[in-house]
Amino acid sequence: MYLFGASGHAKVILDILKSNRINALGLFDDNKSGGGINGLPIVGVTEDHTSECNPCIVAIGDNGIRKNVVERLRSAIYASALHAGATVAEPNDIAEGTVVMAGAVINPSTKVGRHCIVNTSASVDHDCTIGDFVHIAPNATLCGGVSVGEGTLVGSGATIIPNISIGKWVVVGAGTVVIADVPDYAVVVGNPGRLVKIQQHE
């Protein structure tokens, strides 16, 4: 397994791989100044590496940057990674490039899109639909039947009540309780959640 990205998020993915007795074979990152992680050197990220460094995971926490890197690596073959200490019920559909951290719970009949992060101790209940490049942050809770659009960040400790629809590229602030549908590009904070602004997005 190869990782594209060599920051703190990569450290957590390396721990996921270790929990499954999978060896990481190399790190790639545009910034070589960090020197590597756990003895793995940083080689550099270019499209030239993708034909020889498969399967791989894009180990970048920022949703937008992660999407941009995926778009650069057109010939990459992606794997998903689920920590041995996560609970993932069946049936579930978890797409390529997605990582599920220790202590996370994903209950039955949930669909998780490409290159998502379900972070430490996050809870995703039954029949949820999570779009591509979403990050469900540590200790966030999605109750049953929640839909989350592409690129959205559900902040640490946030709670989404059942059957809520959250648009694409939304930011749900840490600790927010979402009790109504949220439009695309919104920033929502508070308890109960209130719309703060609509972000500009290209």
KEKE-3310 file (N, C-alpha, C; in steps of 0.2 Angstrom, whole numbers, plus 5000, padded with zeros to 4 digits):
npx = (5004:5003:5004:4998:5002:5009:5007:4999:4987:4991:4998:4989:4982:4992:4992:4980:4982:4993:4985:4978:4988:4995:5007:5014:5022:5027:5028:5021:5023:5021:5028:5043:5050:5047:5053:5049:5039:5039:5050:5048:5052:5049:5045:5040:5026:5020:5012:5018:5021:5010:5007:5015:5014:5003:4991:4984:4981:4974:4981:4976:4969:4961:4946:4944:4958:4961:4952:4957:4970:4967:4961:4972:4979:4977:4978:4978:4976:4964:4963:4952:4952:4950:4950:4955:4949:4937:4919:4910:4895:4886:4873:4884:4891:4906:4916:4930:4946:4942:4943:4942:4942:4949:4937:4926:4909:4899:4883:4870:4866:4871:4878:4894:4904:4917:4934:4932:4932:4929:4930:4939:4930:4918:4900:4889:4874:4861:4856:4861:4868:4882:4892:4905:4922:4919:4921:4918:4920:4930:4920:4908:4890:4879:4863:4850:4846:4852:4858:4872:4881:4893:4910:4908:4911:4908:4909:4919:4911:4898:4880:4868:4852:4839:4835:4839:4844:4860:4868:4881:4898:4897:4900:4899:4899:4910:4902:4889:4871:4861:4846:4838:4836:4851:4857:4867:4885:4884:4888:4886:4882:4881:4869:4853:4858:4862:4861:4876:4882:4883:4895:4908:4911:4921)
npy = (4994:5011:5028:5044:5059:5065:5069:5073:5066:5055:5048:5042:5034:5025:5019:5012:5003:4996:4990:4980:4972:4976:4982:4997:5004:5015:5033:5048:5065:5082:5091:5089:5092:5086:5074:5061:5047:5036:5030:5029:5036:5052:5053:5061:5069:5065:5063:5053:5043:5035:5024:5014:5013:5006:4997:5012:5026:5042:5052:5064:5076:5087:5091:5097:5098:5085:5080:5087:5081:5068:5070:5073:5061:5052:5038:5030:5016:5013:5009:5005:5007:5000:5002:4989:4990:4996:4996:4989:4986:4974:4973:4984:4998:5003:5014:5015:5021:5027:5029:5022:5025:5020:5014:5019:5018:5010:5008:4996:4995:5007:5019:5024:5036:5039:5041:5046:5051:5043:5047:5045:5036:5041:5040:5032:5029:5018:5016:5028:5040:5044:5056:5058:5062:5067:5071:5064:5069:5066:5058:5063:5061:5053:5051:5039:5037:5049:5060:5065:5077:5079:5082:5088:5093:5086:5092:5089:5080:5084:5082:5075:5074:5061:5057:5069:5080:5085:5097:5098:5102:5108:5115:5109:5115:5111:5102:5106:5104:5098:5100:5103:5102:5106:5118:5118:5122:5129:5136:5130:5132:5129:5125:5123:5120:5134:5143:5151:5157:5157:5149:5154:5145:5137)
npz = (5000:4996:5001:4997:5002:5017:5031:5047:5046:5038:5047:5055:5046:5043:5055:5054:5044:5050:5060:5053:5048:5037:5026:5023:5009:5004:5004:4997:4993:4989:4997:5003:5015:5027:5029:5031:5038:5052:5047:5034:5019:5010:4994:4984:4975:4959:4944:4937:4946:4948:4940:4945:4959:4966:4976:4982:4994:4996:5008:5015:5025:5022:5013:5001:4995:4995:4985:4974:4973:4970:4957:4950:4950:4939:4935:4946:4956:4969:4986:5000:5018:5034:5051:5062:5074:5072:5070:5058:5051:5042:5028:5020:5010:5005:4998:4986:4992:5004:5022:5038:5054:5071:5083:5076:5071:5059:5055:5048:5030:5025:5014:5009:5001:4989:4994:5007:5025:5039:5055:5071:5083:5077:5074:5063:5058:5053:5036:5030:5018:5011:5003:4990:4996:5009:5026:5041:5057:5072:5085:5080:5076:5065:5064:5060:5042:5037:5025:5016:5007:4994:4999:5011:5028:5043:5059:5073:5086:5082:5080:5070:5067:5064:5047:5040:5027:5021:5011:4998:5001:5013:5029:5045:5060:5075:5088:5084:5083:5071:5065:5055:5037:5027:5015:5000:5002:5014:5030:5046:5063:5081:5094:5094:5077:5067:5052:5046:5035:5017:5008:4996:4982:4970)
capx = (5000:5006:5000:4999:5001:5013:5006:4997:4982:4994:5000:4983:4981:4997:4990:4975:4986:4996:4980:4976:4995:4996:5013:5015:5028:5030:5025:5022:5020:5024:5033:5048:5054:5046:5058:5046:5035:5040:5055:5046:5054:5045:5048:5037:5020:5019:5007:5022:5021:5003:5007:5020:5013:4996:4986:4986:4976:4976:4981:4976:4963:4957:4942:4946:4964:4961:4949:4962:4975:4963:4960:4979:4982:4971:4979:4979:4971:4963:4960:4950:4956:4945:4954:4952:4945:4931:4913:4906:4890:4884:4877:4886:4894:4911:4919:4937:4949:4939:4946:4937:4947:4948:4932:4921:4904:4895:4878:4869:4863:4874:4883:4899:4907:4924:4939:4929:4935:4925:4936:4939:4924:4912:4895:4885:4868:4858:4853:4864:4871:4888:4894:4912:4926:4916:4924:4914:4925:4929:4914:4902:4885:4874:4857:4848:4843:4855:4861:4878:4883:4900:4915:4905:4914:4904:4914:4919:4905:4892:4875:4863:4846:4837:4832:4841:4848:4865:4871:4888:4903:4895:4904:4895:4904:4910:4897:4883:4866:4858:4839:4834:4840:4856:4858:4874:4890:4882:4891:4881:4885:4877:4864:4852:4862:4860:4865:4880:4884:4884:4902:4909:4914:4922)
capy = (5000:5018:5034:5051:5063:5063:5074:5069:5061:5049:5044:5039:5029:5020:5015:5008:4998:4991:4986:4975:4969:4978:4986:5003:5003:5022:5040:5053:5072:5088:5094:5084:5094:5083:5069:5055:5045:5029:5027:5029:5042:5055:5053:5067:5067:5067:5058:5048:5037:5031:5017:5009:5013:5004:5001:5018:5030:5049:5052:5071:5077:5093:5088:5100:5096:5077:5079:5089:5076:5062:5072:5073:5054:5049:5031:5027:5011:5015:5004:5007:5005:5000:5000:4983:4992:4999:4991:4990:4981:4972:4975:4991:4999:5008:5015:5016:5027:5029:5026:5022:5025:5016:5016:5022:5013:5011:5003:4992:4998:5014:5020:5029:5037:5038:5045:5049:5049:5042:5048:5041:5036:5043:5035:5033:5024:5014:5019:5034:5040:5049:5057:5057:5067:5069:5070:5064:5070:5062:5059:5065:5056:5054:5046:5035:5040:5055:5061:5071:5078:5079:5087:5091:5092:5086:5093:5085:5080:5087:5077:5076:5070:5057:5059:5076:5080:5090:5098:5097:5107:5111:5115:5109:5116:5106:5102:5108:5099:5099:5098:5104:5101:5111:5119:5117:5127:5132:5135:5129:5131:5130:5120:5120:5123:5140:5145:5157:5160:5152:5150:5154:5139:5136)
capz = (5000:4996:5003:4994:5008:5023:5037:5053:5044:5035:5053:5057:5041:5044:5061:5052:5040:5055:5064:5048:5046:5030:5026:5019:5005:5002:5005:4992:4995:4986:5002:5006:5021:5033:5030:5031:5044:5054:5043:5027:5016:5006:4987:4980:4971:4952:4940:4935:4951:4949:4937:4948:4966:4967:4977:4986:4997:4997:5015:5016:5028:5019:5008:4994:4993:4994:4979:4969:4972:4966:4950:4947:4950:4935:4933:4952:4959:4976:4991:5006:5024:5039:5057:5065:5080:5070:5069:5051:5050:5035:5023:5019:5004:5007:4991:4986:4995:5010:5028:5044:5060:5077:5087:5072:5070:5054:5055:5042:5024:5024:5008:5010:4995:4987:4997:5013:5031:5045:5059:5077:5087:5074:5073:5057:5059:5047:5030:5029:5012:5012:4996:4990:4999:5015:5032:5047:5061:5078:5089:5076:5076:5060:5066:5054:5036:5035:5018:5017:5000:4992:5001:5017:5034:5049:5064:5079:5091:5079:5079:5064:5069:5059:5040:5038:5021:5021:5005:4996:5003:5019:5035:5051:5066:5080:5093:5081:5082:5065:5066:5048:5031:5026:5008:4998:5003:5020:5036:5051:5070:5087:5096:5088:5072:5063:5046:5047:5029:5011:5006:4989:4980:4963)
cpx = (5004:5001:5003:4997:5005:5013:5003:4991:4985:4997:4995:4981:4986:4995:4984:4978:4989:4991:4978:4982:4996:5002:5012:5022:5031:5025:5026:5019:5024:5029:5037:5051:5053:5050:5055:5042:5037:5045:5054:5048:5049:5048:5046:5031:5020:5015:5011:5022:5015:5003:5011:5018:5005:4996:4988:4980:4979:4975:4981:4969:4958:4953:4944:4952:4964:4958:4954:4967:4973:4963:4967:4981:4977:4972:4980:4974:4970:4961:4957:4953:4951:4949:4951:4948:4939:4925:4909:4901:4889:4876:4879:4890:4899:4915:4927:4940:4947:4942:4942:4942:4945:4942:4926:4915:4900:4889:4875:4865:4865:4879:4888:4903:4914:4928:4936:4933:4930:4930:4935:4933:4918:4907:4890:4880:4866:4855:4855:4867:4876:4891:4902:4916:4923:4921:4919:4919:4925:4923:4908:4897:4880:4869:4855:4845:4846:4858:4866:4881:4891:4904:4913:4910:4909:4908:4913:4914:4899:4887:4870:4857:4843:4834:4833:4845:4853:4868:4878:4892:4901:4900:4899:4900:4904:4905:4890:4878:4861:4851:4834:4839:4845:4857:4866:4878:4888:4887:4886:4884:4880:4873:4858:4856:4859:4864:4869:4881:4883:4891:4902:4913:4915:4920)
cpy = (5006:5023:5040:5056:5061:5068:5069:5064:5055:5045:5040:5033:5023:5016:5010:5002:4993:4987:4980:4971:4970:4983:4992:5003:5010:5027:5044:5060:5077:5091:5089:5086:5090:5077:5062:5053:5038:5026:5027:5035:5045:5056:5059:5064:5069:5061:5052:5042:5033:5025:5012:5009:5012:4998:5007:5021:5037:5051:5060:5072:5082:5090:5090:5098:5089:5076:5081:5084:5070:5064:5072:5066:5050:5041:5027:5022:5012:5009:5008:5004:5006:4998:4993:4984:4996:4994:4993:4985:4979:4972:4983:4992:5005:5008:5015:5022:5030:5025:5027:5021:5021:5019:5018:5016:5015:5006:5001:4997:5006:5014:5025:5029:5036:5043:5049:5047:5049:5041:5044:5042:5039:5038:5037:5027:5022:5018:5026:5034:5046:5050:5057:5063:5070:5067:5070:5064:5066:5064:5062:5060:5058:5049:5043:5039:5047:5055:5067:5071:5079:5084:5090:5089:5092:5086:5089:5086:5083:5081:5079:5071:5066:5060:5066:5075:5086:5091:5097:5103:5111:5110:5115:5109:5111:5107:5104:5102:5102:5096:5100:5103:5107:5112:5118:5123:5131:5131:5135:5128:5132:5124:5124:5124:5129:5141:5152:5161:5154:5154:5151:5148:5139:5129)
cpz = (5000:4998:5000:4999:5014:5029:5042:5051:5041:5041:5055:5052:5041:5050:5059:5048:5045:5058:5059:5046:5039:5030:5021:5016:5003:5003:4999:4994:4992:4991:5005:5012:5027:5035:5030:5038:5045:5049:5036:5024:5011:4999:4983:4976:4964:4949:4938:4940:4951:4946:4940:4956:4967:4971:4982:4989:4998:5004:5017:5019:5025:5013:5001:4991:4991:4987:4973:4968:4968:4959:4947:4946:4946:4934:4940:4953:4966:4980:4997:5012:5030:5045:5060:5071:5078:5069:5063:5050:5043:5034:5023:5012:5005:5001:4992:4989:5001:5016:5034:5050:5066:5080:5083:5072:5064:5054:5048:5037:5024:5018:5009:5004:4994:4992:5003:5019:5036:5051:5066:5081:5084:5073:5067:5057:5053:5042:5029:5022:5012:5005:4996:4993:5005:5021:5038:5053:5068:5082:5086:5076:5070:5062:5059:5048:5034:5028:5019:5010:5000:4996:5008:5023:5040:5055:5070:5084:5089:5079:5074:5066:5063:5053:5038:5031:5021:5014:5004:4999:5008:5025:5041:5057:5071:5085:5091:5082:5076:5065:5060:5043:5030:5018:5007:5000:5010:5025:5042:5058:5075:5088:5099:5083:5069:5058:5047:5041:5023:5009:4998:4987:4972:4960)
residu = (MET:TYR:LEU:PHE:GLY:ALA:SER:GLY:HIS:ALA:LYS:VAL:ILE:LEU:ASP:ILE:LEU:LYS:SER:ASN:ARG:ILE:ASN:ALA:LEU:GLY:LEU:PHE:ASP:ASP:ASN:LYS:SER:GLY:GLY:GLY:ILE:ASN:GLY:LEU:PRO:ILE:VAL:GLY:VAL:THR:GLU:ASP:HIS:THR:SER:GLU:CYS:ASN:PRO:CYS:ILE:VAL:ALA:ILE:GLY:ASP:ASN:GLY:ILE:ARG:LYS:ASN:VAL:VAL:GLU:ARG:LEU:ARG:SER:ALA:ILE:TYR:ALA:SER:ALA:LEU:HIS:ALA:GLY:ALA:THR:VAL:ALA:GLU:PRO:ASN:ASP:ILE:ALA:GLU:GLY:THR:VAL:VAL:MET:ALA:GLY:ALA:VAL:ILE:ASN:PRO:SER:THR:LYS:VAL:GLY:ARG:HIS:CYS:ILE:VAL:ASN:THR:SER:ALA:SER:VAL:ASP:HIS:ASP:CYS:THR:ILE:GLY:ASP:PHE:VAL:HIS:ILE:ALA:PRO:ASN:ALA:THR:LEU:CYS:GLY:GLY:VAL:SER:VAL:GLY:GLU:GLY:THR:LEU:VAL:GLY:SER:GLY:ALA:THR:ILE:ILE:PRO:ASN:ILE:SER:ILE:GLY:LYS:TRP:VAL:VAL:VAL:GLY:ALA:GLY:THR:VAL:VAL:ILE:ALA:ASP:VAL:PRO:ASP:TYR:ALA:VAL:VAL:VAL:GLY:ASN:PRO:GLY:ARG:LEU:VAL:LYS:ILE:GLN:GLN:HIS:GLU)
# end
